[in-house]
Amino acid sequence: MLTSTIGSTVLGYPRIGPNRELKRALESYWSGSSDEAELRDVARQLRVGSWTVLRDSGLDSIPGNTFSYYDQVLDTAVTVGAVPQRYRELGLDSLDTYFAMARGVESTPPLEMTKWFDTNYHYLVPEIGPDTTFVLSDRTPVDQFREAAALGITTRPVLVGPLTFLLLSKSDGNAPEAFRPLDRIDDLVGVYADLLAELRRAGVEWVQLDEPAFAADRTPAELEALREAYRRLGSLTERPKLLVAGYFGDLGDALGVLASSPIDGLAVDLVTDPAAAISLPTQTGMQDKTLVAGLVDGRNIWRTDLDKALTTATTLLGSAGELAVGTSCSLLHVPYDVEPEDIDPQIKSWLAFAAQKVHEVVTLGKALRKGRGAVATDLDVARAAITDRASADRARDSHVRVRVEALRPEDARRADYPVRRDAQATTLGLPPLPTTTIGSFPQTTDVRKARAQLRNGSIDETIYRQRMREEIERVIRLQEDLGLDVLVHGEPERNDMVQYFSEYLEGFTSTHNGWVQSYGSRCVRPPILFGDVSRPRPMTVDWATYAQSLTSQPVKGMLTGPVTILAWSFVRDDQPLVDTAKQVALAIRDEVHDLETAGIRIVQVDEPALRELLPLRAVQHKEYLNWAVESFRLATSSAADTTQIHTHLCYSEFGDVIDAIVALDADVTSIEAARSRMEVLDDLNDVGYTKGVGPGVYDIHSPRVPQSAEITHLLQAALQAVPAERLWVNPDCGLKTRSYAEVEQALRNMIAATAQTRARLN
């Protein structure tokens, strides 16, 4: 049954499956173990399961078209016909063309991939040019609406908005320098108009168009494009009602633009931007619209303070034609359900995953309609949990706080780089263009099996450690055989580059099944940082020293930096992030010291999330970058001049943080560069970067194995920007997700390309 109101809703829902069913189905299909029909059957079961859960929860409006085989931005590109010609020419069917864009094939690399705003979700970057032919070429949003309707479930299709789609795109290789994808907005809006008409004819009453790009700084021209696009879409004679969702921050001037446009509803993130609750009642045009107040956090896992949320909602009564309640953004960014988790009962009572957040939204909606008395029990339970968390002694450690208070500026400073460079050159004696990898090697079935057996008690710690040592020796011998200059131990003991460390640190807890999607079939299980952080004992020293004992080549100690640990965890929200960052940095500092004392001469402290946490508004950049850089330097600056500190950054737009990369003061920075064809090196040169740099020479997120000629070409491009004495050679990222067959051949090709390039230098 259609309803003209929204009431209570969520802006999206997880799609990987409660037990990562989508991950397994995708990887089975890619490996050839199952066919397209089997993959599509799993996908349908997941969609039906989500719709059914949301219907049964009591939500008034259910989002649809939130399922994706890989990424919603890629889905949008396919829907509007923005498929680059090189993928069309492969001659594949529609599904395999889609996966070729996402993952590449032997002859054709994939689309560039980067972070979805300031989250750990990745999207595929569309390529748009003056000649891109926009046409409605895929009707999945219509098909999925009908699929749900056949089950008696009415959904609200969710689409990436046209402005956000173009603002997240890049110019294709044929576009003139002055061209910008947004130049094509008029043509793209025409395709959206066609799709909206089809959706209306199918019986759709509401469509959600996501425009999070306007939570970032936008030019007057971009705001005018927003105004004109929604004037056109809102003025269509045949369309569903339009709910435009802005999230991840302050909409700024875009709030007024959308409020005054002829759309029917506006969803606003009141978690990230609580001040919007003050400005919303003053917006012209809201009186004839539905306001979806995003009062439940869609990105973090703490219980909502329902009393506070209801107070905010009450102040918004009368500010719009209809007041609805919802999540701040899609629940894509949180796990499915906290109830099955076997974690400390007290901490568990503080948490809300997707299922619990849906219940919170339903509770708020019911309270607005029927009064607080109708949900008194839910309010009492939430109030008790909020009070308990605020007063819990276990979240505070006086020793940690005293240590943070005692920090001095000189604790985050090393000797000048030329002094360190000369000392390290003498100690390490590396050749020109030294070769290395980023850290992890493939996690084999045997490695994963051993970890599972340790968890379930079928093997003890002694047997487990022996198996991990055998894998480390295998990795060391392989690297020696390949001819790499700086080796790694391969990290077989690590389930994840953040979760592993969280299990050794006080102030964290872990889930068993708290998976969220990072991209495609890649899922992560973020730890939960609930209290003050400290390191009671070494975390990596035994593994690193064992690896070093097997070889005369230098072996890198491998650590994750404080910013990335925060970015890839669910972090406490009861104190400033800068304070938590200092605590984590001190724990990493202790580990760097112990590695150095144990004889490890190179320590890599990865910060792939440095760009990820950058606030969307420029006015907030300086404050964030100051503490992010300071925390990295605090973690690494106890190292001696002879100890070489590396860091690694990947899959972000680096232009906004180039100065911060320099300020990290790492001796060597490895950085994603293969998909972007070394573009980042020009940015580094522009700011006078003079230290070691390892631009990735092949993309590990694709299964294709690059030929040595391709890598040689990238090395030659890198040498145009970086002198040989500062250039390192490495893949884009860790090799954990690849197979040994792929890794060994790719690294052999990398070594061959390096040898050829060295010969040319000589």
C-alpha positions in Angstrom: 0.0 0.0 0.0 1.4 3.4 -0.9 1.7 6.1 1.7 2.1 9.8 1.1 4.1 10.3 4.3 7.6 9.0 5.2 7.2 8.8 9.0 10.2 6.7 10.2 12.9 5.5 7.9 16.6 4.8 7.3 18.6 6.1 4.4 20.1 2.8 3.4 20.9 -0.7 4.8 23.9 -3.1 4.8 24.1 -5.3 1.7 26.9 -7.9 2.2 24.6 -10.2 4.1 24.5 -11.0 7.9 27.1 -13.7 7.3 28.9 -12.1 4.4 26.9 -14.1 1.9 27.6 -11.6 -0.9 31.3 -11.8 -0.4 31.3 -15.6 -0.8 29.0 -15.5 -3.7 31.1 -12.9 -5.6 34.4 -14.7 -5.0 32.9 -18.0 -6.0 31.6 -16.4 -9.3 35.0 -14.7 -10.0 36.9 -17.9 -9.5 34.6 -19.8 -11.8 33.2 -22.0 -9.1 29.6 -20.8 -9.6 27.7 -19.3 -12.5 25.7 -16.1 -12.9 22.4 -17.6 -12.0 23.8 -18.7 -8.6 25.2 -15.3 -7.9 22.0 -13.6 -8.9 20.0 -16.0 -6.6 22.2 -15.1 -3.6 21.7 -11.4 -4.4 17.9 -11.8 -4.6 17.9 -13.6 -1.2 19.8 -10.8 0.4 17.5 -8.1 -1.0 14.4 -10.0 0.1 15.9 -10.6 3.5 16.7 -6.9 4.0 13.2 -5.7 2.8 11.5 -8.2 5.0 13.5 -7.3 8.1 12.8 -3.6 7.6 9.1 -4.1 7.0 8.8 -6.3 10.1 10.7 -3.7 12.2 7.8 -1.2 11.8 9.5 1.4 9.6 7.0 3.6 7.8 9.2 3.9 4.6 11.7 1.3 3.4 14.6 2.2 1.2 15.1 0.2 -2.0 17.7 -0.2 -4.7 20.4 -0.2 -2.0 21.8 -3.5 -3.0 24.9 -3.5 -5.2 27.2 -6.2 -6.5 30.1 -3.9 -6.0 29.5 -0.1 -5.6 26.5 2.2 -5.9 28.5 4.8 -7.9 29.5 2.2 -10.4 25.8 1.1 -10.5 24.9 4.7 -11.4 27.5 4.9 -14.1 26.0 1.8 -15.7 22.4 3.0 -15.3 23.1 6.3 -17.2 25.3 4.7 -19.8 28.7 6.1 -18.6 30.6 3.0 -19.6 34.0 3.9 -21.1 34.6 2.5 -24.6 37.5 0.3 -23.6 35.2 -1.8 -21.5 32.5 -2.0 -24.2 35.1 -3.3 -26.6 35.9 -6.3 -24.4 32.8 -8.0 -25.8 31.6 -9.2 -22.4 28.0 -9.5 -21.2 26.6 -6.8 -19.0 27.6 -8.4 -15.6 31.2 -9.1 -16.6 31.5 -5.7 -18.2 30.5 -4.3 -14.8 33.1 -6.4 -13.0 35.7 -5.5 -15.6 35.2 -1.8 -14.7 35.5 -2.7 -11.0 38.4 -5.2 -11.0 40.0 -5.0 -14.5 40.9 -7.8 -16.8 44.2 -8.9 -18.1 44.2 -6.4 -21.0 42.4 -3.6 -19.3 42.9 -2.0 -15.9 39.9 -1.1 -13.7 38.5 2.3 -13.0 40.2 4.4 -10.4 39.0 3.8 -6.9 39.0 6.2 -3.9 37.2 6.9 -0.6 33.6 7.8 -0.3 33.9 11.2 1.3 35.4 10.7 4.8 34.5 7.1 5.3 36.3 3.8 4.8 34.0 2.8 2.0 35.5 2.9 -1.5 33.8 3.8 -4.7 34.8 3.5 -8.4 35.5 6.8 -10.0 33.3 7.4 -13.2 35.1 8.7 -16.3 33.1 11.4 -18.0 34.0 13.4 -21.2 32.4 15.8 -23.7 31.4 12.8 -25.8 30.0 10.5 -23.1 26.6 9.4 -24.3 24.2 9.5 -21.4 21.2 7.2 -21.9 19.0 5.2 -19.6 20.7 1.8 -20.2 19.9 -0.1 -17.1 16.6 -0.4 -15.3 17.7 -2.1 -12.1 16.0 0.6 -9.8 12.6 -0.2 -11.5 13.2 -3.9 -11.5 14.0 -4.0 -7.8 11.0 -1.9 -6.9 8.8 -4.4 -8.8 10.6 -7.3 -7.1 9.8 -5.9 -3.7 6.2 -5.0 -4.7 5.6 -8.6 -5.8 6.3 -9.5 -2.1 3.8 -6.9 -0.9 6.6 -4.5 0.2 6.6 -0.9 -1.0 10.1 0.6 -1.2 11.6 4.0 -1.8 14.3 3.6 -4.5 17.6 5.2 -3.6 19.8 6.8 -6.2 23.1 8.7 -6.2 22.0 12.2 -7.1 23.1 13.7 -10.4 25.2 16.4 -8.9 27.1 14.1 -6.6 27.6 11.6 -9.4 29.3 14.2 -11.6 31.2 15.9 -8.8 32.8 12.5 -7.9 33.7 11.8 -11.5 36.9 12.5 -13.3 37.5 13.7 -16.9 38.2 11.0 -19.3 41.4 10.8 -21.3 39.9 12.6 -24.3 38.6 15.6 -22.5 40.2 19.1 -23.0 41.9 20.5 -20.0 39.1 23.0 -19.3 36.4 20.4 -19.3 34.8 19.4 -16.0 32.3 16.5 -15.6 29.8 18.9 -14.1 29.6 20.6 -17.6 27.4 17.6 -18.6 24.7 18.2 -15.9 22.0 19.2 -18.4 22.4 16.0 -20.4 22.6 13.8 -17.2 19.5 15.4 -15.7 17.6 14.4 -18.8 18.4 10.8 -18.2 17.3 11.1 -14.5 14.1 12.6 -15.8 13.5 9.5 -18.0 14.3 7.2 -15.0 12.0 9.1 -12.7 9.2 8.8 -15.2 9.7 5.0 -15.5 9.7 4.7 -11.7 6.5 6.7 -11.4 4.8 4.5 -14.1 5.9 1.5 -12.1 4.0 2.8 -9.1 6.8 4.5 -7.1 5.6 7.3 -4.9 8.9 8.4 -3.3 12.5 8.4 -4.7 15.5 9.3 -2.6 18.3 11.2 -4.4 21.6 11.3 -2.3 23.6 14.5 -2.6 26.3 14.2 0.1 28.8 16.1 -2.2 27.2 19.3 -0.8 28.4 18.6 2.7 31.8 19.8 1.3 32.8 23.2 0.1 31.1 24.1 -3.2 31.5 27.0 -5.6 28.7 29.4 -6.6 28.6 27.7 -10.0 28.1 24.3 -8.4 25.4 25.6 -6.1 23.7 27.1 -9.1 23.9 23.8 -10.9 22.2 22.2 -7.9 19.5 24.8 -8.0 18.8 24.4 -11.7 19.0 20.5 -11.7 16.3 20.3 -9.0 14.2 23.0 -10.5 14.1 20.8 -13.6 13.5 17.5 -11.8 11.0 19.0 -9.4 9.0 20.6 -12.2 8.6 17.3 -14.1 5.0 16.4 -14.7 5.6 12.7 -14.4 7.7 11.8 -11.4 7.6 10.3 -7.9 8.0 12.6 -4.9 11.6 13.6 -4.5 13.5 13.2 -1.2 16.9 14.7 -1.4 19.4 13.4 1.2 22.4 15.4 2.3 24.7 13.8 4.9 28.2 13.6 6.3 28.2 17.2 7.4 26.9 20.8 7.2 25.0 21.4 3.9 25.9 25.1 4.1 24.3 27.2 1.4 23.0 24.1 -0.3 20.5 23.8 2.5 18.7 27.0 1.4 19.0 26.0 -2.3 17.3 22.7 -1.7 14.7 24.1 0.7 13.6 26.6 -1.9 13.5 24.1 -4.8 10.4 22.3 -6.0 11.3 19.0 -4.3 9.1 17.2 -1.8 11.4 16.2 1.0 14.8 16.9 2.5 16.9 14.5 4.7 19.4 16.3 6.9 22.2 14.8 9.0 21.7 16.2 12.5 24.3 13.9 14.1 27.3 15.4 12.2 25.7 18.8 12.0 23.5 19.4 15.0 23.4 23.1 14.4 21.2 22.5 11.3 18.3 22.0 13.8 18.6 25.7 14.5 18.8 26.9 10.9 16.1 24.6 9.5 13.1 26.5 10.9 14.3 29.6 9.1 14.6 28.1 5.6 12.1 29.4 3.1 10.2 26.6 1.4 10.3 24.0 4.1 6.7 24.5 5.0 5.5 22.4 2.1 8.1 19.7 2.4 8.8 16.6 4.4 11.8 17.0 6.7 13.6 13.7 7.6 15.6 14.5 10.7 18.7 12.3 10.8 18.8 11.8 14.6 20.3 8.3 14.7 24.0 8.0 13.8 24.4 5.9 10.7 28.2 5.7 11.0 29.1 4.8 14.6 27.8 2.1 16.8 26.9 3.8 20.1 23.4 3.9 21.4 21.4 7.0 20.6 20.6 9.3 23.5 16.8 9.0 22.8 15.9 11.7 25.3 18.2 14.2 23.6 17.1 13.1 20.1 13.4 13.6 21.0 14.2 17.0 22.4 15.8 18.0 19.1 12.9 16.5 17.2 10.4 18.5 19.3 12.1 21.8 18.5 11.7 20.9 14.7 7.9 20.4 15.0 6.3 23.0 12.8 9.5 23.8 10.8 8.3 21.7 7.9 5.1 20.4 6.4 5.8 16.9 7.8 8.5 15.9 10.3 9.9 12.4 9.9 12.8 10.7 11.7 15.6 8.7 10.2 19.3 7.9 10.3 22.0 10.5 9.6 23.1 8.5 6.6 22.9 5.0 5.2 23.5 2.1 7.6 25.9 0.7 5.1 28.7 1.8 7.4 27.7 -0.3 10.5 27.4 -4.1 11.1 24.0 -5.9 11.0 23.1 -6.8 14.6 24.8 -6.6 18.0 22.6 -9.2 19.6 24.5 -12.3 18.5 27.9 -10.8 19.6 29.6 -12.5 22.6 31.2 -9.5 24.1 31.3 -8.0 27.6 27.6 -7.4 28.6 28.3 -3.9 29.9 30.0 -2.7 26.7 27.3 -4.5 24.6 24.6 -2.5 26.4 26.2 0.7 25.1 26.0 -0.4 21.4 23.6 -0.2 18.5 24.3 -1.9 15.2 22.0 -1.6 12.1 19.1 -3.7 13.6 19.2 -1.7 16.9 19.4 1.6 15.0 16.3 0.7 13.0 14.5 0.1 16.3 15.7 3.4 17.6 14.3 5.2 14.6 11.0 3.4 15.0 10.9 4.3 18.7 11.5 8.0 17.9 8.8 8.0 15.3 6.3 6.4 17.6 7.2 8.9 20.4 6.5 11.8 18.0 3.2 10.4 17.0 1.9 9.0 20.3 4.0 10.6 23.0 6.8 9.5 25.2 4.5 7.3 27.3 4.1 5.0 24.3 7.8 4.1 24.3 8.6 4.6 28.0 10.3 1.2 28.4 12.6 1.9 25.4 13.4 5.3 26.8 14.3 3.9 30.2 16.6 1.2 28.8 18.4 3.7 26.6 18.7 6.2 29.5 20.2 3.6 31.8 22.8 2.6 29.1 23.8 6.2 28.4 24.2 6.9 32.1 26.2 3.7 32.7 28.6 4.5 29.9 29.2 8.1 31.1 30.2 6.9 34.6 32.0 3.7 33.8 35.5 3.5 35.4 36.7 1.1 32.8 36.7 3.8 30.2 39.3 5.9 32.0 42.9 5.2 33.0 44.6 7.8 35.1 48.1 6.6 34.1 47.4 7.1 30.4 45.9 10.6 31.1 49.0 11.7 33.1 51.3 10.5 30.4 49.4 12.5 27.7 49.4 15.6 29.9 53.2 15.3 30.3 53.9 15.5 26.5 56.2 18.2 25.2 56.6 19.5 21.7 60.1 18.0 21.4 58.6 14.5 21.9 57.3 14.7 18.3 60.5 15.8 16.7 63.5 13.9 15.1 66.8 15.2 13.8 66.9 16.9 10.4 66.3 14.7 7.5 69.7 15.0 5.8 71.3 13.8 9.0 69.0 10.8 9.1 69.4 10.1 5.4 73.2 9.9 5.6 73.1 7.7 8.7 70.6 5.3 7.1 72.5 5.1 3.9 75.6 3.9 5.8 73.6 1.5 7.9 71.4 -0.1 5.3 73.6 0.1 2.1 70.6 -0.3 -0.3 71.0 -0.1 -4.1 69.4 2.5 -6.3 65.6 2.0 -6.7 65.4 -0.3 -3.7 62.5 -2.8 -4.0 60.1 -3.8 -1.3 56.4 -4.6 -0.7 53.9 -2.8 1.5 53.7 -5.5 4.1 51.1 -8.3 3.9 51.4 -11.4 1.7 48.4 -13.6 0.7 46.4 -15.0 3.6 46.3 -18.7 2.5 43.6 -21.2 3.4 46.0 -22.9 5.7 46.7 -19.6 7.5 43.0 -18.8 8.0 42.3 -22.3 9.1 45.0 -22.1 11.7 43.6 -18.9 13.1 40.1 -20.4 13.2 41.5 -23.5 15.0 43.2 -21.3 17.6 39.9 -19.5 18.2 37.8 -22.7 18.6 40.5 -24.4 20.7 41.3 -27.2 18.4 45.0 -26.2 18.5 46.9 -24.4 21.2 49.1 -21.3 21.1 52.3 -23.2 20.6 51.1 -25.1 17.5 49.6 -21.9 16.1 52.8 -19.9 16.5 54.8 -22.7 14.9 52.5 -22.6 11.8 52.8 -18.9 11.6 56.6 -19.2 11.7 56.5 -21.7 8.9 54.5 -19.2 6.8 56.9 -16.4 7.7 59.9 -18.5 6.6 58.1 -19.3 3.3 57.5 -15.6 2.7 61.1 -14.7 3.5 62.5 -17.4 1.2 60.2 -16.3 -1.6 61.3 -12.7 -1.3 64.9 -13.7 -1.3 64.3 -15.8 -4.4 62.6 -12.9 -6.1 65.5 -10.6 -5.3 63.7 -8.0 -3.2 65.9 -5.6 -1.3 63.9 -4.9 1.8 61.8 -7.8 3.1 58.6 -8.1 5.2 57.4 -11.0 7.3 54.1 -11.2 5.4 51.8 -10.6 8.4 50.2 -14.1 8.5 49.3 -13.7 12.1 47.2 -10.6 11.4 43.5 -10.8 10.7 43.4 -7.1 9.9 45.8 -4.2 10.0 43.8 -2.5 12.7 41.9 -5.3 14.5 45.2 -7.1 15.2 46.6 -4.2 17.1 43.3 -3.5 18.9 43.4 -7.0 20.4 46.7 -6.1 22.1 45.6 -2.7 23.3 43.6 -1.8 26.4 40.5 0.3 25.7 39.4 -1.8 22.7 37.0 -4.7 22.3 36.3 -6.8 19.1 33.3 -8.3 17.5 33.0 -11.8 16.0 30.7 -10.9 13.1 30.7 -7.1 13.0 31.6 -6.9 9.3 31.1 -3.9 7.1 31.8 -3.5 3.4 34.9 -1.6 2.3 34.5 -2.2 -1.4 33.2 -5.1 -3.6 33.8 -8.3 -1.7 36.3 -6.7 0.7 34.8 -6.6 4.3 36.4 -5.3 7.5 35.5 -5.9 11.1 36.3 -2.5 12.9 37.2 -2.9 16.5 35.4 -0.8 19.1 37.5 1.8 21.0 35.5 2.4 24.2 38.1 3.6 26.7 41.6 5.0 27.3 44.2 3.3 25.2 47.5 1.7 26.4 49.9 -1.1 25.3 50.5 -3.6 28.1 53.0 -5.7 26.1 54.8 -5.8 22.7 52.6 -6.6 19.8 54.8 -7.4 16.8 58.4 -7.7 18.1 58.6 -11.5 18.3 57.3 -11.9 14.7 59.6 -9.2 13.3 62.7 -10.5 15.1 62.0 -14.1 14.0 61.8 -13.0 10.4 65.0 -10.9 10.7 66.8 -14.0 12.1 66.1 -15.9 8.8 67.9 -13.4 6.5 70.7 -11.0 6.1 68.4 -8.6 4.2 66.7 -5.9 6.2 63.2 -6.8 7.3 60.7 -4.0 8.0 58.7 -3.9 11.2 55.1 -3.3 10.3 52.8 -1.1 12.4 49.5 0.8 11.8 49.5 4.5 12.6 47.3 6.2 15.1 45.1 8.1 12.6 44.3 4.9 10.7 43.6 3.0 13.9 41.0 5.7 14.7 39.6 5.9 11.2 39.1 2.1 10.9 37.6 1.6 14.3 34.3 2.6 15.9 35.7 5.3 18.2 34.4 6.6 21.5 32.5 9.9 21.0 32.7 11.1 24.6 36.0 13.0 24.3 37.8 15.0 21.5 39.4 12.8 18.8 42.7 14.5 19.3 42.9 13.2 22.9 42.3 9.6 21.8 44.8 10.0 18.9 47.5 11.0 21.4 46.8 7.9 23.5 47.0 5.6 20.5 50.2 7.3 19.3 51.9 6.7 22.6 51.1 3.0 22.4 52.6 2.8 18.9 55.6 4.8 20.1 56.3 2.1 22.7 56.2 -0.5 20.0 58.6 1.4 17.7 61.0 1.7 20.6 60.9 -2.1 21.3 61.3 -3.0 17.6 64.4 -0.7 17.4 65.8 -2.2 20.6 65.4 -5.7 19.1 67.5 -4.8 16.1 64.9 -3.9 13.4 66.4 -1.2 11.3 63.4 -0.2 9.2 59.9 0.4 10.7 56.9 1.2 8.6 54.0 3.0 10.3 51.1 3.0 7.8 48.6 5.8 7.6 46.4 5.0 4.6 43.5 6.8 6.3 45.3 10.2 6.6 43.1 11.7 3.9 40.0 9.8 4.9 39.5 11.7 8.2 40.0 15.1 6.6 36.9 17.2 7.3 34.8 18.0 4.3 34.9 21.7 5.0 38.2 23.5 4.4 37.8 25.7 7.4 38.3 22.6 9.6 41.3 21.2 7.7 44.1 22.9 9.6 42.9 21.8 13.0 42.6 18.1 11.9 45.9 18.0 10.0 47.8 19.5 12.9 46.8 16.8 15.3 46.9 14.0 12.7 50.5 14.9 11.8 51.5 15.4 15.4 50.1 12.0 16.4 52.2 10.3 13.6 55.3 12.1 14.7 54.7 11.4 18.3 54.4 7.7 17.4 57.7 7.6 15.4 60.0 10.3 16.6 61.7 8.3 19.4 63.5 6.4 16.6 67.3 6.9 16.2 68.7 8.6 13.2 69.9 5.2 11.8 66.4 3.7 12.0 64.5 4.4 8.7 60.8 5.2 9.3 58.5 4.4 6.4 54.8 5.2 6.0 52.2 4.2 3.5 49.1 6.0 2.1 46.6 4.6 -0.4 43.4 5.2 -2.3 42.6 8.8 -1.6 42.7 12.1 -3.3 46.0 13.4 -1.9 46.0 17.0 -3.1 44.3 18.3 0.0 46.9 16.6 2.3 50.1 17.0 0.4 51.5 19.5 2.9 50.6 17.1 5.7 52.4 14.2 3.9 55.5 16.3 3.9 55.0 17.3 7.5 54.8 13.6 8.6 58.6 13.6 8.2 58.8 9.9 7.3 62.1 8.9 5.7 60.2 7.1 3.0 56.6 7.4 1.9 55.0 4.8 -0.3 51.8 5.9 -1.9 49.1 4.6 -4.3 49.9 5.8 -7.8 49.2 3.0 -10.4 45.6 3.6 -11.1 46.1 7.4 -11.3 49.2 6.9 -13.5 51.7 8.7 -11.1 49.6 11.9 -10.8 50.4 12.3 -7.1 54.1 12.8 -7.9 53.5 16.2 -9.5 51.7 17.3 -6.3 54.6 16.2 -4.2 57.0 18.1 -6.4 54.9 21.2 -6.2 55.4 21.4 -2.4 59.1 20.6 -2.5 59.0 17.0 -1.2 62.7 15.9 -0.8 62.5 12.5 1.0 62.2 9.0 -0.2 59.1 8.0 -2.1 57.7 4.7 -3.4 54.8 5.4 -5.8 52.9 2.1 -6.4 53.9 0.6 -9.7 51.0 -1.9 -9.9 47.5 -2.1 -8.6 46.9 -4.9 -6.2 43.2 -4.4 -5.9 42.8 -5.9 -9.3 43.5 -9.6 -10.1 45.3 -8.8 -13.3 49.1 -9.3 -13.4 50.9 -6.3 -15.0 53.6 -7.1 -17.5 57.2 -5.9 -16.8 56.9 -3.4 -19.8 53.9 -1.8 -18.1 55.8 -1.4 -14.8 58.9 -0.1 -16.7 56.7 2.6 -18.3 55.4 3.7 -14.9 58.9 3.7 -13.4 60.1 5.9 -16.3 57.2 8.2 -15.6 58.2 8.3 -11.9 61.8 9.1 -12.7 60.6 12.2 -14.6 59.4 13.5 -11.3 61.6 11.9 -8.7 65.4 11.4 -8.9 66.7 7.8 -8.7 68.4 8.3 -5.4 65.0 9.0 -3.7 62.8 6.6 -5.7 61.6 3.2 -4.2 59.8 0.5 -6.1 56.8 -1.3 -4.6 53.2 -2.3 -5.3 50.3 0.0 -4.4 49.2 -1.7 -1.3 49.5 -4.9 0.8 49.1 -8.3 -1.0 46.8 -9.9 1.5 43.8 -10.2 -0.8 45.7 -11.7 -3.8 46.7 -15.3 -4.5 50.3 -16.4 -4.5 50.2 -17.2 -8.2 49.2 -13.6 -8.9 51.7 -12.1 -6.4 54.7 -14.1 -7.4 54.4 -13.3 -11.1 53.6 -9.7 -10.5 56.6 -9.3 -8.2 58.9 -11.0 -10.7 57.7 -8.6 -13.3 58.3 -5.7 -10.9 61.9 -6.9 -10.2 62.6 -7.4 -13.9 61.3 -3.9 -14.6 63.5 -2.5 -11.9 66.6 -4.3 -13.2 66.0 -2.9 -16.7 65.5 0.6 -15.3 68.6 0.4 -13.2 70.6 -0.7 -16.3 69.3 2.3 -18.2 70.4 4.6 -15.3 73.9 3.1 -15.4 
